[in-house]
Amino acid sequence: MVDRAAASDLPGTATSEDADRAVAPVSGVVLRFGGARYAVDMAAVAEVVPIPVITRLPGVPNWLAGVVNWRGRVLPVVDLRPLAGAEQAPLPTSARLVVLSHEDHEVGVLADFVPGLLEASGETVDAMPATVASGIAPLVHGVVDHDGPVALLDAAAVIRLRDQLPSARRGRT
């Protein structure tokens, strides 16, 4: 067994300063909203489609844009811009709906633009900086530097936003 204090002196060994960093392959779909880039794990993405007609719902938080008909099912659609502290301007024509799936639950996420994929093997995943808006921080599990910062969205955390809705509004999202 190696003494932890002694091990931190070995080359290539993580130290307490590296506790918030990890090296891992990162692959995901990149989405832009609120002037920032985010990526979500490809395994959690069911589909990326043009924005369908969104039916607004009364009495819901501003991050719930409404619902859409997705493959014959009612799909809740979230707009993460308010949580990120960004303006809710009208969506551009390049906007897309990124359908996330986790443990038999789906949700659509609005994106101003989906520029492509993030393929970064061996990228260093850093903890989120303290300057990140408090509303979106619980939905992000790190950030990578890939031609600029890319925040890594946690699909399960985005889907768990439904827990913040009144129980009558939760449905089977």
KAKAFEN-V87623 format. One record per residue. N is the residue number from 1. RES is the residue in three letters. SS is DSSP state (helix for helix, strand for strand, loop for the rest). PHI is phi in whole degrees, 0 to 359 (999 if undefined). Layout:
BEGIN
n = <N N>
res = <RES RES>
ss = <SS SS>
phi = <PHI PHI>
END
This chain:
BEGIN
n = <1 2 3 4 5 6 7 8 9 10 11 12 13 14 15 16 17 18 19 20 21 22 23 24 25 26 27 28 29 30 31 32 33 34 35 36 37 38 39 40 41 42 43 44 45 46 47 48 49 50 51 52 53 54 55 56 57 58 59 60 61 62 63 64 65 66 67 68 69 70 71 72 73 74 75 76 77 78 79 80 81 82 83 84 85 86 87 88 89 90 91 92 93 94 95 96 97 98 99 100 101 102 103 104 105 106 107 108 109 110 111 112 113 114 115 116 117 118 119 120 121 122 123 124 125 126 127 128 129 130 131 132 133 134 135 136 137 138 139 140 141 142 143 144 145 146 147 148 149 150 151 152 153 154 155 156 157 158 159 160 161 162 163 164 165 166 167 168 169 170 171 172 173>
res = <MET VAL ASP ARG ALA ALA ALA SER ASP LEU PRO GLY THR ALA THR SER GLU ASP ALA ASP ARG ALA VAL ALA PRO VAL SER GLY VAL VAL LEU ARG PHE GLY GLY ALA ARG TYR ALA VAL ASP MET ALA ALA VAL ALA GLU VAL VAL PRO ILE PRO VAL ILE THR ARG LEU PRO GLY VAL PRO ASN TRP LEU ALA GLY VAL VAL ASN TRP ARG GLY ARG VAL LEU PRO VAL VAL ASP LEU ARG PRO LEU ALA GLY ALA GLU GLN ALA PRO LEU PRO THR SER ALA ARG LEU VAL VAL LEU SER HIS GLU ASP HIS GLU VAL GLY VAL LEU ALA ASP PHE VAL PRO GLY LEU LEU GLU ALA SER GLY GLU THR VAL ASP ALA MET PRO ALA THR VAL ALA SER GLY ILE ALA PRO LEU VAL HIS GLY VAL VAL ASP HIS ASP GLY PRO VAL ALA LEU LEU ASP ALA ALA ALA VAL ILE ARG LEU ARG ASP GLN LEU PRO SER ALA ARG ARG GLY ARG THR>
ss = <loop loop loop helix helix helix helix loop loop loop loop loop loop loop loop helix helix helix loop loop strand strand strand strand strand strand strand strand strand strand strand strand strand loop loop strand strand strand strand strand strand helix helix helix strand strand strand strand strand strand loop loop loop loop strand loop loop loop loop loop loop loop loop strand strand strand strand strand strand strand loop loop strand strand strand strand strand strand loop loop loop loop loop loop loop loop loop loop loop loop loop loop loop loop loop strand strand strand strand strand strand strand loop loop strand strand strand strand strand strand strand loop strand strand strand strand strand strand strand strand strand strand strand strand strand strand loop loop loop loop loop loop loop helix helix helix helix loop loop strand strand strand strand strand strand loop loop loop strand strand strand strand strand loop helix helix helix helix helix helix helix helix helix helix loop loop helix helix helix helix loop loop loop>
phi = <999 262 294 301 296 290 296 293 274 283 298 79 261 292 247 298 292 267 300 265 235 215 254 205 291 238 220 188 267 269 232 243 201 61 77 235 254 230 227 235 308 302 296 266 266 275 190 235 224 300 292 280 294 260 268 286 240 282 71 244 300 294 279 264 291 144 227 227 272 238 54 81 241 277 245 290 238 254 244 281 302 297 290 273 78 260 290 266 283 304 289 287 294 279 298 223 255 258 271 259 226 205 48 65 237 232 208 261 243 283 227 296 196 240 287 149 250 252 240 225 274 74 290 275 266 260 293 293 293 294 279 292 304 298 291 264 307 292 264 242 251 162 217 240 259 226 56 113 289 228 280 262 284 264 302 297 293 296 294 290 305 301 293 274 276 302 304 292 264 292 56 247 293>
END
